[in-house]
Amino acid sequence: MLNFIFFLMHGIQPFLIPICFVIAWTIIILVILNLWTATKDTVKTAQKMHKIPCHNCQFFTNNYRLKCTVNPCIANTEEAIGCKDYQSN
């Protein structure tokens, strides 16, 4: 049994370096792709959130209990992007 393991280890040894090389670079590429995707999604979300016009509306109270006197349910959400009651200060 011990001779078989010894023989197997010496038989696999020439292939271990290329296999480890490929696995290491695959992991590095996957990490970079995940970071890129997360960054891209964060930028997309931030751009969408910056389109919310509530902070410039005259009905916005800046009070955490009642954010908007006209549409309190949609204030500071994505639904407020096309608010028909928006009036600039």
PDB file with one MODEL, atoms N, CA, C and O in Angstrom:
MODEL        1
ATOM      1  N   MET A   1       0.818  -1.190   0.000  1.00  0.00           N
ATOM      2  CA  MET A   1       0.000   0.000   0.000  1.00  0.00           C
ATOM      3  C   MET A   1       0.863   1.255   0.000  1.00  0.00           C
ATOM      4  O   MET A   1       0.584   2.206  -0.730  1.00  0.00           O
ATOM      5  N   LEU A   2       1.904   1.256   0.814  1.00  0.00           N
ATOM      6  CA  LEU A   2       2.783   2.411   0.885  1.00  0.00           C
ATOM      7  C   LEU A   2       3.555   2.594  -0.413  1.00  0.00           C
ATOM      8  O   LEU A   2       3.808   3.722  -0.836  1.00  0.00           O
ATOM      9  N   ASN A   3       3.930   1.490  -1.044  1.00  0.00           N
ATOM     10  CA  ASN A   3       4.631   1.578  -2.322  1.00  0.00           C
ATOM     11  C   ASN A   3       3.727   2.153  -3.404  1.00  0.00           C
ATOM     12  O   ASN A   3       4.192   2.886  -4.277  1.00  0.00           O
ATOM     13  N   PHE A   4       2.452   1.828  -3.354  1.00  0.00           N
ATOM     14  CA  PHE A   4       1.510   2.350  -4.345  1.00  0.00           C
ATOM     15  C   PHE A   4       1.372   3.864  -4.209  1.00  0.00           C
ATOM     16  O   PHE A   4       1.369   4.579  -5.211  1.00  0.00           O
ATOM     17  N   ILE A   5       1.257   4.353  -2.982  1.00  0.00           N
ATOM     18  CA  ILE A   5       1.154   5.798  -2.748  1.00  0.00           C
ATOM     19  C   ILE A   5       2.435   6.494  -3.182  1.00  0.00           C
ATOM     20  O   ILE A   5       2.381   7.566  -3.785  1.00  0.00           O
ATOM     21  N   PHE A   6       3.578   5.903  -2.886  1.00  0.00           N
ATOM     22  CA  PHE A   6       4.861   6.466  -3.301  1.00  0.00           C
ATOM     23  C   PHE A   6       4.947   6.520  -4.827  1.00  0.00           C
ATOM     24  O   PHE A   6       5.382   7.527  -5.387  1.00  0.00           O
ATOM     25  N   PHE A   7       4.540   5.457  -5.494  1.00  0.00           N
ATOM     26  CA  PHE A   7       4.552   5.404  -6.957  1.00  0.00           C
ATOM     27  C   PHE A   7       3.584   6.434  -7.545  1.00  0.00           C
ATOM     28  O   PHE A   7       3.901   7.094  -8.535  1.00  0.00           O
ATOM     29  N   LEU A   8       2.411   6.567  -6.937  1.00  0.00           N
ATOM     30  CA  LEU A   8       1.413   7.521  -7.402  1.00  0.00           C
ATOM     31  C   LEU A   8       1.906   8.959  -7.256  1.00  0.00           C
ATOM     32  O   LEU A   8       1.703   9.775  -8.155  1.00  0.00           O
ATOM     33  N   MET A   9       2.545   9.275  -6.145  1.00  0.00           N
ATOM     34  CA  MET A   9       3.063  10.630  -5.926  1.00  0.00           C
ATOM     35  C   MET A   9       4.140  10.984  -6.940  1.00  0.00           C
ATOM     36  O   MET A   9       4.165  12.106  -7.447  1.00  0.00           O
ATOM     37  N   HIS A  10       5.024  10.049  -7.243  1.00  0.00           N
ATOM     38  CA  HIS A  10       6.073  10.319  -8.231  1.00  0.00           C
ATOM     39  C   HIS A  10       5.510  10.367  -9.640  1.00  0.00           C
ATOM     40  O   HIS A  10       6.072  11.046 -10.499  1.00  0.00           O
ATOM     41  N   GLY A  11       4.433   9.676  -9.896  1.00  0.00           N
ATOM     42  CA  GLY A  11       3.811   9.714 -11.217  1.00  0.00           C
ATOM     43  C   GLY A  11       3.074  11.017 -11.467  1.00  0.00           C
ATOM     44  O   GLY A  11       3.048  11.507 -12.596  1.00  0.00           O
ATOM     45  N   ILE A  12       2.475  11.583 -10.429  1.00  0.00           N
ATOM     46  CA  ILE A  12       1.696  12.819 -10.555  1.00  0.00           C
ATOM     47  C   ILE A  12       2.578  14.060 -10.466  1.00  0.00           C
ATOM     48  O   ILE A  12       2.183  15.121 -10.948  1.00  0.00           O
ATOM     49  N   GLN A  13       3.731  13.959  -9.879  1.00  0.00           N
ATOM     50  CA  GLN A  13       4.581  15.113  -9.584  1.00  0.00           C
ATOM     51  C   GLN A  13       4.867  16.010 -10.795  1.00  0.00           C
ATOM     52  O   GLN A  13       4.836  17.229 -10.624  1.00  0.00           O
ATOM     53  N   PRO A  14       5.139  15.509 -11.992  1.00  0.00           N
ATOM     54  CA  PRO A  14       5.381  16.421 -13.117  1.00  0.00           C
ATOM     55  C   PRO A  14       4.152  17.243 -13.507  1.00  0.00           C
ATOM     56  O   PRO A  14       4.288  18.303 -14.119  1.00  0.00           O
ATOM     57  N   PHE A  15       2.976  16.774 -13.166  1.00  0.00           N
ATOM     58  CA  PHE A  15       1.754  17.486 -13.546  1.00  0.00           C
ATOM     59  C   PHE A  15       1.249  18.431 -12.466  1.00  0.00           C
ATOM     60  O   PHE A  15       0.358  19.238 -12.728  1.00  0.00           O
ATOM     61  N   LEU A  16       1.794  18.350 -11.265  1.00  0.00           N
ATOM     62  CA  LEU A  16       1.296  19.168 -10.162  1.00  0.00           C
ATOM     63  C   LEU A  16       1.562  20.658 -10.374  1.00  0.00           C
ATOM     64  O   LEU A  16       0.697  21.485 -10.084  1.00  0.00           O
ATOM     65  N   ILE A  17       2.724  21.004 -10.865  1.00  0.00           N
ATOM     66  CA  ILE A  17       3.055  22.423 -11.049  1.00  0.00           C
ATOM     67  C   ILE A  17       2.140  23.070 -12.087  1.00  0.00           C
ATOM     68  O   ILE A  17       1.591  24.135 -11.806  1.00  0.00           O
ATOM     69  N   PRO A  18       1.944  22.483 -13.276  1.00  0.00           N
ATOM     70  CA  PRO A  18       1.009  23.121 -14.221  1.00  0.00           C
ATOM     71  C   PRO A  18      -0.434  23.165 -13.711  1.00  0.00           C
ATOM     72  O   PRO A  18      -1.145  24.143 -13.942  1.00  0.00           O
ATOM     73  N   ILE A  19      -0.866  22.110 -13.019  1.00  0.00           N
ATOM     74  CA  ILE A  19      -2.231  22.101 -12.493  1.00  0.00           C
ATOM     75  C   ILE A  19      -2.402  23.191 -11.439  1.00  0.00           C
ATOM     76  O   ILE A  19      -3.403  23.908 -11.456  1.00  0.00           O
ATOM     77  N   CYS A  20      -1.455  23.327 -10.532  1.00  0.00           N
ATOM     78  CA  CYS A  20      -1.522  24.375  -9.506  1.00  0.00           C
ATOM     79  C   CYS A  20      -1.439  25.763 -10.129  1.00  0.00           C
ATOM     80  O   CYS A  20      -2.100  26.692  -9.663  1.00  0.00           O
ATOM     81  N   PHE A  21      -0.632  25.910 -11.179  1.00  0.00           N
ATOM     82  CA  PHE A  21      -0.514  27.186 -11.882  1.00  0.00           C
ATOM     83  C   PHE A  21      -1.856  27.593 -12.485  1.00  0.00           C
ATOM     84  O   PHE A  21      -2.287  28.737 -12.339  1.00  0.00           O
ATOM     85  N   VAL A  22      -2.508  26.660 -13.155  1.00  0.00           N
ATOM     86  CA  VAL A  22      -3.801  26.946 -13.780  1.00  0.00           C
ATOM     87  C   VAL A  22      -4.862  27.235 -12.721  1.00  0.00           C
ATOM     88  O   VAL A  22      -5.662  28.156 -12.887  1.00  0.00           O
ATOM     89  N   ILE A  23      -4.879  26.474 -11.654  1.00  0.00           N
ATOM     90  CA  ILE A  23      -5.863  26.698 -10.590  1.00  0.00           C
ATOM     91  C   ILE A  23      -5.648  28.059  -9.930  1.00  0.00           C
ATOM     92  O   ILE A  23      -6.612  28.774  -9.657  1.00  0.00           O
ATOM     93  N   ALA A  24      -4.399  28.417  -9.674  1.00  0.00           N
ATOM     94  CA  ALA A  24      -4.109  29.706  -9.031  1.00  0.00           C
ATOM     95  C   ALA A  24      -4.555  30.870  -9.915  1.00  0.00           C
ATOM     96  O   ALA A  24      -5.185  31.808  -9.425  1.00  0.00           O
ATOM     97  N   TRP A  25      -4.239  30.823 -11.206  1.00  0.00           N
ATOM     98  CA  TRP A  25      -4.635  31.905 -12.099  1.00  0.00           C
ATOM     99  C   TRP A  25      -6.144  31.944 -12.312  1.00  0.00           C
ATOM    100  O   TRP A  25      -6.715  33.019 -12.492  1.00  0.00           O
ATOM    101  N   THR A  26      -6.785  30.796 -12.293  1.00  0.00           N
ATOM    102  CA  THR A  26      -8.246  30.771 -12.401  1.00  0.00           C
ATOM    103  C   THR A  26      -8.883  31.452 -11.201  1.00  0.00           C
ATOM    104  O   THR A  26      -9.840  32.211 -11.354  1.00  0.00           O
ATOM    105  N   ILE A  27      -8.369  31.191 -10.020  1.00  0.00           N
ATOM    106  CA  ILE A  27      -8.900  31.832  -8.812  1.00  0.00           C
ATOM    107  C   ILE A  27      -8.673  33.339  -8.860  1.00  0.00           C
ATOM    108  O   ILE A  27      -9.565  34.110  -8.505  1.00  0.00           O
ATOM    109  N   ILE A  28      -7.496  33.763  -9.293  1.00  0.00           N
ATOM    110  CA  ILE A  28      -7.201  35.199  -9.384  1.00  0.00           C
ATOM    111  C   ILE A  28      -8.131  35.876 -10.380  1.00  0.00           C
ATOM    112  O   ILE A  28      -8.646  36.960 -10.104  1.00  0.00           O
ATOM    113  N   ILE A  29      -8.352  35.259 -11.525  1.00  0.00           N
ATOM    114  CA  ILE A  29      -9.232  35.843 -12.542  1.00  0.00           C
ATOM    115  C   ILE A  29     -10.668  35.908 -12.033  1.00  0.00           C
ATOM    116  O   ILE A  29     -11.358  36.898 -12.276  1.00  0.00           O
ATOM    117  N   LEU A  30     -11.128  34.881 -11.338  1.00  0.00           N
ATOM    118  CA  LEU A  30     -12.488  34.896 -10.795  1.00  0.00           C
ATOM    119  C   LEU A  30     -12.666  35.986  -9.742  1.00  0.00           C
ATOM    120  O   LEU A  30     -13.712  36.634  -9.691  1.00  0.00           O
ATOM    121  N   VAL A  31     -11.662  36.192  -8.912  1.00  0.00           N
ATOM    122  CA  VAL A  31     -11.740  37.260  -7.905  1.00  0.00           C
ATOM    123  C   VAL A  31     -11.798  38.626  -8.580  1.00  0.00           C
ATOM    124  O   VAL A  31     -12.581  39.485  -8.175  1.00  0.00           O
ATOM    125  N   ILE A  32     -10.979  38.830  -9.603  1.00  0.00           N
ATOM    126  CA  ILE A  32     -10.981  40.109 -10.317  1.00  0.00           C
ATOM    127  C   ILE A  32     -12.318  40.339 -11.011  1.00  0.00           C
ATOM    128  O   ILE A  32     -12.843  41.453 -10.982  1.00  0.00           O
ATOM    129  N   LEU A  33     -12.873  39.310 -11.630  1.00  0.00           N
ATOM    130  CA  LEU A  33     -14.173  39.450 -12.288  1.00  0.00           C
ATOM    131  C   LEU A  33     -15.281  39.753 -11.283  1.00  0.00           C
ATOM    132  O   LEU A  33     -16.168  40.559 -11.567  1.00  0.00           O
ATOM    133  N   ASN A  34     -15.241  39.123 -10.125  1.00  0.00           N
ATOM    134  CA  ASN A  34     -16.244  39.408  -9.095  1.00  0.00           C
ATOM    135  C   ASN A  34     -16.129  40.839  -8.582  1.00  0.00           C
ATOM    136  O   ASN A  34     -17.143  41.503  -8.363  1.00  0.00           O
ATOM    137  N   LEU A  35     -14.903  41.317  -8.391  1.00  0.00           N
ATOM    138  CA  LEU A  35     -14.717  42.708  -7.961  1.00  0.00           C
ATOM    139  C   LEU A  35     -15.208  43.682  -9.025  1.00  0.00           C
ATOM    140  O   LEU A  35     -15.831  44.694  -8.703  1.00  0.00           O
ATOM    141  N   TRP A  36     -14.932  43.382 -10.285  1.00  0.00           N
ATOM    142  CA  TRP A  36     -15.373  44.241 -11.390  1.00  0.00           C
ATOM    143  C   TRP A  36     -16.900  44.285 -11.446  1.00  0.00           C
ATOM    144  O   TRP A  36     -17.482  45.359 -11.598  1.00  0.00           O
ATOM    145  N   THR A  37     -17.544  43.139 -11.325  1.00  0.00           N
ATOM    146  CA  THR A  37     -19.003  43.082 -11.368  1.00  0.00           C
ATOM    147  C   THR A  37     -19.616  43.826 -10.185  1.00  0.00           C
ATOM    148  O   THR A  37     -20.598  44.549 -10.353  1.00  0.00           O
ATOM    149  N   ALA A  38     -19.059  43.660  -9.011  1.00  0.00           N
ATOM    150  CA  ALA A  38     -19.574  44.356  -7.831  1.00  0.00           C
ATOM    151  C   ALA A  38     -19.417  45.868  -7.973  1.00  0.00           C
ATOM    152  O   ALA A  38     -20.316  46.624  -7.604  1.00  0.00           O
ATOM    153  N   THR A  39     -18.285  46.309  -8.505  1.00  0.00           N
ATOM    154  CA  THR A  39     -18.061  47.739  -8.710  1.00  0.00           C
ATOM    155  C   THR A  39     -19.034  48.299  -9.735  1.00  0.00           C
ATOM    156  O   THR A  39     -19.587  49.383  -9.544  1.00  0.00           O
ATOM    157  N   LYS A  40     -19.243  47.568 -10.815  1.00  0.00           N
ATOM    158  CA  LYS A  40     -20.158  48.015 -11.863  1.00  0.00           C
ATOM    159  C   LYS A  40     -21.587  48.114 -11.337  1.00  0.00           C
ATOM    160  O   LYS A  40     -22.292  49.073 -11.650  1.00  0.00           O
ATOM    161  N   ASP A  41     -22.021  47.143 -10.550  1.00  0.00           N
ATOM    162  CA  ASP A  41     -23.365  47.180  -9.977  1.00  0.00           C
ATOM    163  C   ASP A  41     -23.519  48.317  -8.974  1.00  0.00           C
ATOM    164  O   ASP A  41     -24.577  48.942  -8.900  1.00  0.00           O
ATOM    165  N   THR A  42     -22.475  48.587  -8.206  1.00  0.00           N
ATOM    166  CA  THR A  42     -22.521  49.682  -7.234  1.00  0.00           C
ATOM    167  C   THR A  42     -22.634  51.030  -7.933  1.00  0.00           C
ATOM    168  O   THR A  42     -23.392  51.896  -7.496  1.00  0.00           O
ATOM    169  N   VAL A  43     -21.890  51.209  -9.005  1.00  0.00           N
ATOM    170  CA  VAL A  43     -21.952  52.467  -9.757  1.00  0.00           C
ATOM    171  C   VAL A  43     -23.332  52.639 -10.384  1.00  0.00           C
ATOM    172  O   VAL A  43     -23.879  53.742 -10.386  1.00  0.00           O
ATOM    173  N   LYS A  44     -23.896  51.557 -10.914  1.00  0.00           N
ATOM    174  CA  LYS A  44     -25.225  51.633 -11.523  1.00  0.00           C
ATOM    175  C   LYS A  44     -26.280  52.006 -10.485  1.00  0.00           C
ATOM    176  O   LYS A  44     -27.164  52.817 -10.760  1.00  0.00           O
ATOM    177  N   THR A  45     -26.189  51.421  -9.303  1.00  0.00           N
ATOM    178  CA  THR A  45     -27.136  51.731  -8.231  1.00  0.00           C
ATOM    179  C   THR A  45     -26.969  53.175  -7.760  1.00  0.00           C
ATOM    180  O   THR A  45     -27.956  53.864  -7.506  1.00  0.00           O
ATOM    181  N   ALA A  46     -25.734  53.626  -7.646  1.00  0.00           N
ATOM    182  CA  ALA A  46     -25.486  55.004  -7.208  1.00  0.00           C
ATOM    183  C   ALA A  46     -26.020  56.005  -8.226  1.00  0.00           C
ATOM    184  O   ALA A  46     -26.581  57.033  -7.846  1.00  0.00           O
ATOM    185  N   GLN A  47     -25.852  55.719  -9.507  1.00  0.00           N
ATOM    186  CA  GLN A  47     -26.374  56.622 -10.530  1.00  0.00           C
ATOM    187  C   GLN A  47     -27.895  56.691 -10.477  1.00  0.00           C
ATOM    188  O   GLN A  47     -28.480  57.760 -10.656  1.00  0.00           O
ATOM    189  N   LYS A  48     -28.534  55.551 -10.230  1.00  0.00           N
ATOM    190  CA  LYS A  48     -29.993  55.542 -10.134  1.00  0.00           C
ATOM    191  C   LYS A  48     -30.453  56.314  -8.901  1.00  0.00           C
ATOM    192  O   LYS A  48     -31.445  57.041  -8.963  1.00  0.00           O
ATOM    193  N   MET A  49     -29.749  56.164  -7.789  1.00  0.00           N
ATOM    194  CA  MET A  49     -30.149  56.851  -6.564  1.00  0.00           C
ATOM    195  C   MET A  49     -29.933  58.364  -6.663  1.00  0.00           C
ATOM    196  O   MET A  49     -30.637  59.128  -6.003  1.00  0.00           O
ATOM    197  N   HIS A  50     -28.982  58.799  -7.466  1.00  0.00           N
ATOM    198  CA  HIS A  50     -28.747  60.234  -7.632  1.00  0.00           C
ATOM    199  C   HIS A  50     -29.810  60.892  -8.508  1.00  0.00           C
ATOM    200  O   HIS A  50     -29.862  62.120  -8.587  1.00  0.00           O
ATOM    201  N   LYS A  51     -30.647  60.111  -9.160  1.00  0.00           N
ATOM    202  CA  LYS A  51     -31.728  60.670  -9.974  1.00  0.00           C
ATOM    203  C   LYS A  51     -32.974  60.979  -9.149  1.00  0.00           C
ATOM    204  O   LYS A  51     -33.920  61.577  -9.662  1.00  0.00           O
ATOM    205  N   ILE A  52     -32.987  60.581  -7.885  1.00  0.00           N
ATOM    206  CA  ILE A  52     -34.148  60.845  -7.026  1.00  0.00           C
ATOM    207  C   ILE A  52     -34.166  62.337  -6.691  1.00  0.00           C
ATOM    208  O   ILE A  52     -33.213  62.842  -6.097  1.00  0.00           O
ATOM    209  N   PRO A  53     -35.234  63.052  -7.063  1.00  0.00           N
ATOM    210  CA  PRO A  53     -35.237  64.514  -6.930  1.00  0.00           C
ATOM    211  C   PRO A  53     -35.769  65.034  -5.596  1.00  0.00           C
ATOM    212  O   PRO A  53     -35.931  66.245  -5.451  1.00  0.00           O
ATOM    213  N   CYS A  54     -36.041  64.191  -4.638  1.00  0.00           N
ATOM    214  CA  CYS A  54     -36.745  64.609  -3.413  1.00  0.00           C
ATOM    215  C   CYS A  54     -36.049  65.729  -2.644  1.00  0.00           C
ATOM    216  O   CYS A  54     -36.720  66.619  -2.120  1.00  0.00           O
ATOM    217  N   HIS A  55     -34.751  65.704  -2.567  1.00  0.00           N
ATOM    218  CA  HIS A  55     -34.073  66.699  -1.728  1.00  0.00           C
ATOM    219  C   HIS A  55     -34.184  68.116  -2.289  1.00  0.00           C
ATOM    220  O   HIS A  55     -33.915  69.075  -1.565  1.00  0.00           O
ATOM    221  N   ASN A  56     -34.572  68.277  -3.557  1.00  0.00           N
ATOM    222  CA  ASN A  56     -34.752  69.611  -4.138  1.00  0.00           C
ATOM    223  C   ASN A  56     -36.219  70.017  -4.237  1.00  0.00           C
ATOM    224  O   ASN A  56     -36.527  71.085  -4.766  1.00  0.00           O
ATOM    225  N   CYS A  57     -37.123  69.188  -3.740  1.00  0.00           N
ATOM    226  CA  CYS A  57     -38.558  69.462  -3.855  1.00  0.00           C
ATOM    227  C   CYS A  57     -39.013  70.361  -2.704  1.00  0.00           C
ATOM    228  O   CYS A  57     -38.485  70.279  -1.595  1.00  0.00           O
ATOM    229  N   GLN A  58     -39.994  71.214  -2.979  1.00  0.00           N
ATOM    230  CA  GLN A  58     -40.481  72.106  -1.926  1.00  0.00           C
ATOM    231  C   GLN A  58     -41.321  71.364  -0.891  1.00  0.00           C
ATOM    232  O   GLN A  58     -41.506  71.868   0.216  1.00  0.00           O
ATOM    233  N   PHE A  59     -41.830  70.189  -1.220  1.00  0.00           N
ATOM    234  CA  PHE A  59     -42.629  69.410  -0.278  1.00  0.00           C
ATOM    235  C   PHE A  59     -41.774  68.496   0.605  1.00  0.00           C
ATOM    236  O   PHE A  59     -42.303  67.843   1.505  1.00  0.00           O
ATOM    237  N   PHE A  60     -40.484  68.442   0.365  1.00  0.00           N
ATOM    238  CA  PHE A  60     -39.584  67.598   1.147  1.00  0.00           C
ATOM    239  C   PHE A  60     -39.295  68.289   2.470  1.00  0.00           C
ATOM    240  O   PHE A  60     -38.844  69.434   2.484  1.00  0.00           O
ATOM    241  N   THR A  61     -39.550  67.604   3.590  1.00  0.00           N
ATOM    242  CA  THR A  61     -39.426  68.232   4.909  1.00  0.00           C
ATOM    243  C   THR A  61     -38.103  67.938   5.604  1.00  0.00           C
ATOM    244  O   THR A  61     -37.767  68.608   6.581  1.00  0.00           O
ATOM    245  N   ASN A  62     -37.345  66.957   5.130  1.00  0.00           N
ATOM    246  CA  ASN A  62     -36.081  66.545   5.736  1.00  0.00           C
ATOM    247  C   ASN A  62     -36.287  66.074   7.182  1.00  0.00           C
ATOM    248  O   ASN A  62     -35.384  66.182   8.011  1.00  0.00           O
ATOM    249  N   ASN A  63     -37.459  65.562   7.467  1.00  0.00           N
ATOM    250  CA  ASN A  63     -37.807  65.013   8.772  1.00  0.00           C
ATOM    251  C   ASN A  63     -37.949  63.506   8.599  1.00  0.00           C
ATOM    252  O   ASN A  63     -38.631  63.059   7.676  1.00  0.00           O
ATOM    253  N   TYR A  64     -37.322  62.715   9.462  1.00  0.00           N
ATOM    254  CA  TYR A  64     -37.354  61.265   9.268  1.00  0.00           C
ATOM    255  C   TYR A  64     -38.741  60.672   9.497  1.00  0.00           C
ATOM    256  O   TYR A  64     -39.009  59.558   9.047  1.00  0.00           O
ATOM    257  N   ARG A  65     -39.628  61.389  10.186  1.00  0.00           N
ATOM    258  CA  ARG A  65     -40.989  60.882  10.404  1.00  0.00           C
ATOM    259  C   ARG A  65     -41.879  61.131   9.192  1.00  0.00           C
ATOM    260  O   ARG A  65     -42.650  60.255   8.801  1.00  0.00           O
ATOM    261  N   LEU A  66     -41.781  62.298   8.601  1.00  0.00           N
ATOM    262  CA  LEU A  66     -42.579  62.648   7.426  1.00  0.00           C
ATOM    263  C   LEU A  66     -41.649  63.314   6.420  1.00  0.00           C
ATOM    264  O   LEU A  66     -41.377  64.512   6.508  1.00  0.00           O
ATOM    265  N   LYS A  67     -41.174  62.543   5.484  1.00  0.00           N
ATOM    266  CA  LYS A  67     -40.195  63.057   4.530  1.00  0.00           C
ATOM    267  C   LYS A  67     -40.835  63.956   3.486  1.00  0.00           C
ATOM    268  O   LYS A  67     -40.240  64.947   3.063  1.00  0.00           O
ATOM    269  N   CYS A  68     -42.046  63.611   3.071  1.00  0.00           N
ATOM    270  CA  CYS A  68     -42.733  64.377   2.038  1.00  0.00           C
ATOM    271  C   CYS A  68     -44.176  64.568   2.475  1.00  0.00           C
ATOM    272  O   CYS A  68     -44.814  63.630   2.953  1.00  0.00           O
ATOM    273  N   THR A  69     -44.687  65.774   2.313  1.00  0.00           N
ATOM    274  CA  THR A  69     -46.060  66.038   2.735  1.00  0.00           C
ATOM    275  C   THR A  69     -47.078  65.586   1.703  1.00  0.00           C
ATOM    276  O   THR A  69     -48.242  65.383   2.050  1.00  0.00           O
ATOM    277  N   VAL A  70     -46.683  65.421   0.454  1.00  0.00           N
ATOM    278  CA  VAL A  70     -47.618  65.030  -0.601  1.00  0.00           C
ATOM    279  C   VAL A  70     -47.619  63.515  -0.808  1.00  0.00           C
ATOM    280  O   VAL A  70     -48.682  62.893  -0.814  1.00  0.00           O
ATOM    281  N   ASN A  71     -46.444  62.921  -0.976  1.00  0.00           N
ATOM    282  CA  ASN A  71     -46.307  61.477  -1.209  1.00  0.00           C
ATOM    283  C   ASN A  71     -45.327  60.877  -0.203  1.00  0.00           C
ATOM    284  O   ASN A  71     -44.186  60.595  -0.567  1.00  0.00           O
ATOM    285  N   PRO A  72     -45.729  60.677   1.027  1.00  0.00           N
ATOM    286  CA  PRO A  72     -44.774  60.178   2.027  1.00  0.00           C
ATOM    287  C   PRO A  72     -44.341  58.733   1.799  1.00  0.00           C
ATOM    288  O   PRO A  72     -43.269  58.337   2.256  1.00  0.00           O
ATOM    289  N   CYS A  73     -45.147  57.942   1.105  1.00  0.00           N
ATOM    290  CA  CYS A  73     -44.805  56.524   0.906  1.00  0.00           C
ATOM    291  C   CYS A  73     -43.684  56.326  -0.110  1.00  0.00           C
ATOM    292  O   CYS A  73     -42.935  55.352  -0.028  1.00  0.00           O
ATOM    293  N   ILE A  74     -43.568  57.242  -1.065  1.00  0.00           N
ATOM    294  CA  ILE A  74     -42.552  57.054  -2.104  1.00  0.00           C
ATOM    295  C   ILE A  74     -41.376  58.014  -1.961  1.00  0.00           C
ATOM    296  O   ILE A  74     -40.479  58.019  -2.804  1.00  0.00           O
ATOM    297  N   ALA A  75     -41.367  58.816  -0.919  1.00  0.00           N
ATOM    298  CA  ALA A  75     -40.284  59.790  -0.740  1.00  0.00           C
ATOM    299  C   ALA A  75     -38.945  59.077  -0.559  1.00  0.00           C
ATOM    300  O   ALA A  75     -38.841  58.112   0.199  1.00  0.00           O
ATOM    301  N   ASN A  76     -37.947  59.555  -1.249  1.00  0.00           N
ATOM    302  CA  ASN A  76     -36.574  59.029  -1.213  1.00  0.00           C
ATOM    303  C   ASN A  76     -36.479  57.576  -1.667  1.00  0.00           C
ATOM    304  O   ASN A  76     -35.599  56.849  -1.207  1.00  0.00           O
ATOM    305  N   THR A  77     -37.353  57.143  -2.547  1.00  0.00           N
ATOM    306  CA  THR A  77     -37.271  55.808  -3.131  1.00  0.00           C
ATOM    307  C   THR A  77     -37.151  55.948  -4.643  1.00  0.00           C
ATOM    308  O   THR A  77     -37.246  57.050  -5.183  1.00  0.00           O
ATOM    309  N   GLU A  78     -36.942  54.829  -5.319  1.00  0.00           N
ATOM    310  CA  GLU A  78     -36.835  54.857  -6.777  1.00  0.00           C
ATOM    311  C   GLU A  78     -38.154  55.230  -7.434  1.00  0.00           C
ATOM    312  O   GLU A  78     -38.162  55.713  -8.566  1.00  0.00           O
ATOM    313  N   GLU A  79     -39.255  55.018  -6.753  1.00  0.00           N
ATOM    314  CA  GLU A  79     -40.560  55.394  -7.294  1.00  0.00           C
ATOM    315  C   GLU A  79     -40.708  56.909  -7.406  1.00  0.00           C
ATOM    316  O   GLU A  79     -41.548  57.386  -8.169  1.00  0.00           O
ATOM    317  N   ALA A  80     -39.922  57.662  -6.675  1.00  0.00           N
ATOM    318  CA  ALA A  80     -40.019  59.118  -6.683  1.00  0.00           C
ATOM    319  C   ALA A  80     -39.303  59.746  -7.871  1.00  0.00           C
ATOM    320  O   ALA A  80     -39.358  60.964  -8.040  1.00  0.00           O
ATOM    321  N   ILE A  81     -38.637  58.953  -8.692  1.00  0.00           N
ATOM    322  CA  ILE A  81     -37.899  59.516  -9.825  1.00  0.00           C
ATOM    323  C   ILE A  81     -38.845  60.214 -10.797  1.00  0.00           C
ATOM    324  O   ILE A  81     -38.499  61.271 -11.325  1.00  0.00           O
ATOM    325  N   GLY A  82     -40.009  59.665 -11.046  1.00  0.00           N
ATOM    326  CA  GLY A  82     -40.964  60.299 -11.959  1.00  0.00           C
ATOM    327  C   GLY A  82     -42.137  60.924 -11.229  1.00  0.00           C
ATOM    328  O   GLY A  82     -43.258  60.888 -11.736  1.00  0.00           O
ATOM    329  N   CYS A  83     -41.918  61.485 -10.075  1.00  0.00           N
ATOM    330  CA  CYS A  83     -43.005  62.033  -9.254  1.00  0.00           C
ATOM    331  C   CYS A  83     -43.687  63.191  -9.982  1.00  0.00           C
ATOM    332  O   CYS A  83     -43.031  64.144 -10.402  1.00  0.00           O
ATOM    333  N   LYS A  84     -45.017  63.096 -10.126  1.00  0.00           N
ATOM    334  CA  LYS A  84     -45.764  64.137 -10.836  1.00  0.00           C
ATOM    335  C   LYS A  84     -45.996  65.372  -9.973  1.00  0.00           C
ATOM    336  O   LYS A  84     -46.338  66.434 -10.493  1.00  0.00           O
ATOM    337  N   ASP A  85     -45.813  65.245  -8.663  1.00  0.00           N
ATOM    338  CA  ASP A  85     -46.015  66.376  -7.757  1.00  0.00           C
ATOM    339  C   ASP A  85     -44.727  67.133  -7.444  1.00  0.00           C
ATOM    340  O   ASP A  85     -44.730  68.026  -6.597  1.00  0.00           O
ATOM    341  N   TYR A  86     -43.647  66.795  -8.101  1.00  0.00           N
ATOM    342  CA  TYR A  86     -42.351  67.433  -7.829  1.00  0.00           C
ATOM    343  C   TYR A  86     -42.399  68.905  -8.228  1.00  0.00           C
ATOM    344  O   TYR A  86     -42.810  69.252  -9.335  1.00  0.00           O
ATOM    345  N   GLN A  87     -41.974  69.756  -7.308  1.00  0.00           N
ATOM    346  CA  GLN A  87     -41.837  71.184  -7.587  1.00  0.00           C
ATOM    347  C   GLN A  87     -40.524  71.642  -6.983  1.00  0.00           C
ATOM    348  O   GLN A  87     -40.273  71.455  -5.792  1.00  0.00           O
ATOM    349  N   SER A  88     -39.710  72.228  -7.798  1.00  0.00           N
ATOM    350  CA  SER A  88     -38.388  72.658  -7.359  1.00  0.00           C
ATOM    351  C   SER A  88     -38.491  73.798  -6.358  1.00  0.00           C
ATOM    352  O   SER A  88     -39.448  74.572  -6.377  1.00  0.00           O
ATOM    353  N   ASN A  89     -37.497  73.892  -5.486  1.00  0.00           N
ATOM    354  CA  ASN A  89     -37.457  74.976  -4.491  1.00  0.00           C
ATOM    355  C   ASN A  89     -37.312  76.302  -5.154  1.00  0.00           C
ATOM    356  O   ASN A  89     -37.261  77.328  -4.477  1.00  0.00           O
TER     357      ASN A  89
ENDMDL
END
